[in-house]
Amino acid sequence: MAPVAVFVGVMGAGKSTVGTAVAAELGVPFGDTDAMIEERAGKPIPEIFVDDGEPAFRALEREVVASALGTFGGVLALGGGAILDEGTRKLLAGHTVVYLSVELSDAIKRVGLGAGRPLLAMNPRATLKYLLDQRRPLYLEVATHTVATDGRDEHDVTAEVLTLLR
């Protein structure tokens, strides 16, 4: 069993919102690896970052993504930084990966200024710009399809993704 589609993109791109809508339209479950990580760890992601550090979080994330790619038959959204791990990027080969791209201004409108986002704790605007610049080539590397989300509502983006998947 493998996911119908795997969504990647930086925080605020719409992975959860569009992923949930796509899953509903396709009649399959939606899964979010961040929620799976929290369930496995027994604590929220910000606490994992504080208690164990980012390297421990990324190792746990890699394990959860590997498991989900082999066992989850719905629409799967990965955390924004999952693609930083080369092993995770290799695991995505052969899967239908939808990269939801977003530019800085729209991402900030959607995410706000970092509440509950450990990587945005200090200087959210500059950090988010850095994350976008750092991760964009990696998202493009793993993507089967790229869908721009800027200035678009979730229904329009969902319709485009469904067309690509069908």
N, C-alpha and C positions, 0 to 999 in steps of 0.2 A: 504494500500500500504506500502511496506517495501523495503529497498534497496536489490538489487541482492547480493551485497557483501559490507562489510564495511572493509576498510583498516586501520590498526593501525601500529604504529612503530615510532621510534624516527626520528627526523629531519634527512634528508639525506638517509632514508631507501628506498625511491622511491615510496612513496604512491601516489603522484600526477602523476608522469611519468607512472608508471605501471597501476595505476587506470584508467588513461585516455585511455591507450592502451587497457585494458581489456574492458572498456565500449564501445569503438569503435568496437571491435571484437564482442561484444554481441549485438550491436545495441541499446544501452541504453545511457542515459545521464550520465555524470560524474559530481559529486558535491564535493566541498571541504568545510568543515565546517569553516575553517579559512576565506575563502572568504565570506561565509554567515554571519559570525560574523562581518566582516568589513562593509558589506552592512547594517546590522541592526544597528550597532553603528555609521555609518557615518564617520568612520575614520579608519586608519590602526591599526593593532594590536600593533605595538610598541607604538603608541600614547595612546592606551587604557591602556597599562602597565604603562606608565609614568603618564598619567592624573588621572587614576582611581585605579591603583594598580592591582597586580596579582589576589587577591581574587575576585575583581569585574569582571575581565576578565574571571576567571574560572566559576563564576556564570552565566555569559552571555553564555559562551561556553556550559555549561550543558543544558541551555534552547534551544539553537540552535540544539544541538545534539538530544535532545528529540524530537523536532519538526521534524527534518530531518528523524529520524528513523521511524516516523509514517506517513510521507507524501512523501518521495522521493523514486521513483522506479528505480533508476539507481545504479551506483557504487559510493559509498560515501567514501571519505578519511577524517579521523579525524585528528585534530591537535595532535602533538606528546604527549602533556601532558593531553589530554582529559581523559585518563584512570586513572589519579590520583584521580579523583572524584569517590567515591564509588557508588554514585547514577548513574553516567554514566556507570560504569562497570555493574551495575545491569540492566540498560536499554539494554545493548548489549546481554543479555541472550536471546537465541532463534533466534538470527540473525547469518548469516554466516559471521564470522569475520576472515579476513586474516591478520596475523601478518607478516609483512616484516621485518625480522631481519637483522641487519647490525652490524658489529664490528667497533670499534673506528677508525681504519686507513681508512677504506672505507668511513665511515660517514664524516670524516674530509675532505677527497678528494672531496666529493660531496657538502658539505655545505660551505666549505671555512672556514674562521675564524670569522664567525658571522655577516657579514653585513646584517642588517635588521632582525636579530634574537635577540630579547631582552634578552633572557636567556643566550646568549653567549657574552654579552657585555664585561664581565671581564673574563680573562683567559679561552678562548674558549676550549682549549684541555682538561683541567681538568674539566671544567663544563660539556662538552659533555660526558666525561667518567663517571662522577657522574650520569648524566641523564640516560645513558645506564644501569648502574648498578642498579639504583633506579627503573627504569620503566620495565626492562625485566621481572621480575616475574608477574607484572600486565598485560603486553601484553600476556604472556603465559596463564594467568588466563582466559582472555576473548577470546582467539583464538580458532577458529574451525580448522584452518589450519595455519601452520608456514612455511614460505618459506625464506630460507637463500638467501641473495642478494649479499654477498661478492664475488668480483671477477667475477661477471656475468653481462652481458649486459641486457638492458631492454627487449629485444626480448625473451631471454631465460627465464627470470623471468616471463614475461607475459604468455608465453606458459605453464609454469608449473602451474601458477594460473588458467589459462583456463581449463587445464586438471582436476585440483582439483574441480573446480566449475561445470564441466559437469559431 
